[in-house]
Amino acid sequence: MFPPFRLDPAALLGEISAFQRKLSAGVGNLAHQPEPEYANTPREAVYREDKLTLWHMKGQGKPTAKTPTLVVYALVNTVWMTDLQADRSLVRNLLEQGEDIYLLDWGYPDGADRWLTLDDYINGYLDRCVDAVRKAAGVDAVNLLGICQGGTFSLCYAATHGDKVKNLITMVTPVDFQTPDNMLSAWAREVDVDRFVETMGNIPAELLNWVYLTLKPVRLNQQKYVGLVDILDNPKELQNFLRMERWIFDSPDQAGEAFREFIKEFYQHNKLIKGEVMIGDKPVDLGMITHPVLNIFAEQDHLVPPDASRALGRHVGTTDYTQLAFKGGHIGIYVSSRAQREVPPAIHQWLSTRN
């Protein structure tokens, strides 16, 4: 038996009063905060097309890696999660390791992009960016580092344009889209995506953000804002919080046709592991990926559960397959202090033995 719970009204009133004083003082501090900046690693645009920009990231010294690495992010959110701030930057850490890094920034689709397909994105934009990197670096093949949906794109690309890829790294990348613990898949598989796209055209970023936030409603919609009160008097921590909020809500809309294809082909029919995906006129067979593969996933990922990523090892054709589990979540794998210590060095070490 638990002892009876006794409420101390005086103590409770004191806690409420202290909370109100802290909140009142903090709101004034919050109102005077400048807009947080991110993406502050020096960079140069080396290729542009439509909304897309290909960035060459610049470290303090010249890269020592002979093969450049192209980072391919998802269409959802922006690539700047990889370069959020100086002390939480996957890109900056890789540059410090000596890697030569390029970022594919998809930009912000508008009505003119309503009919873009996965063929346009993968066999078109991505292929031309790979060619631009090859030309700039004077190499025949590049390393691909694909993140989340960008990792799925990179798998499709490596399976169909294998001669242009030297090494492949996937991070929190879905491969089996119908694992039992995949909450996002459970939503996507029930969506009438044809009606969705025909009604809305491009899919608004605000709607997709709402979907992601409601997968963990208490943690992502309530607890973090209650916790905000505790850091309102700490300018550094407050800027970190606001920077993350800016990234979360600074999301691109989704080109309607590509969104329709991705939901149908990958989530609803799980065709990637069945070898049934067609990107334009190119069949995607993961068994055709014979390059070295490093597959990194997050053990507490609620958007891409570990089993969804681990499936890759059962389907690729390479004999050089490495799997790395990270103790963290879908975002923490880029921005946590543990990630800064563990992930970039692991990527560099793996690449250095294959370049």
Phi, psi and omega in degrees: 000136176278145177295152180298141180277127181245123180270128178261100183304322182294317180294319180296317179298323179294319179294319179297317180296318179296319179298317181295320179295317180294320180294316181297316180291323183289327181299321177296319178296320180297321183295337184258009179284133175289160177297127183292142179259151169216188182056049187259005173287132180306142183206161179226132176284124181248351178199138176225144175202126182050236182275350190275144171227133174258118183257137169259116184277143187244122173268183181287331178237174178288144179294146177263342179291137180278337181249123179288157179242126177260121178271124181246109183268172176288162174287335178278139185062191184239161184292351187285358168299334180280354180215053189293313178200169191303319183265006176220069186221110174301317182298310183297321179294321178293321176298318179295334177281350180104004180284154178255108194248132171240143179243133174265110180260107186292336182082200187238103179298149173231196185301332180292344184257009185308324188257011174298137181250174174297329174300316178299317184287317189268306180280346179258273186304308184297317181297319180289329175291318176301316179297321179296320178293317179302317181292314182297322184267350181068042180233162178274331184218152182239163168275139173251132173240100184260135185242126178054235178301328176296332174290321176297317175302318182294323175298314179299319182291314181297327180287337186246345179227047189301334182290344181260001183243131177263308179226149183235126175241130176242137179235131182037054186256124176286135178236308170265111187271006183228038173291149187300332185265014185268098183293321180296321178296320179301323176289311186296327184287343181260356183281134170279084190292331177297312179294322180304308184287319181295332178280318190256342186073244171290148183270120184296138179300324182299323180292315180293323175300320178298319179300311182296319182292326182280355173291331174225072192297319183290312183294317189266345182245346184233302188300319185292330180278332171294317178295336179302326181302326183288345182243007182297337179261011180241097186305320182294311180295325179294318177297321177299317180296313182293326178296316178295320178297320178300316181296316182300316187263358174266066188250144177284152166293165180252130176302124191304312185292318178296321177298315179302311181299315184295316180297314183292306188290321188262305183284310188281328182244355174050044189283343183297312181281348177270352182072029186247003180287136172241124174252103190065235178259016183252118175286140181258111177241110182300336177295343178280353178276101181251005177286160169301137183233129170247118183248114182249129178225163182253131186290335179250032183279119179267349179266319176233089182302151182310319181297330179294328178273319183300336181301338183303320183299337181274351189237338180285157183267357183285151172264356179250079183240126179236138182238134181230121177264131179250133180278089182177191183251188186297325179264325181301335181294345177253328194242350181285159178295325177298318180299320181297325180283328192254316192285305181302316177299323179294319178296314181297315181298318180295316180294321187296335179273356182238355179265000000 
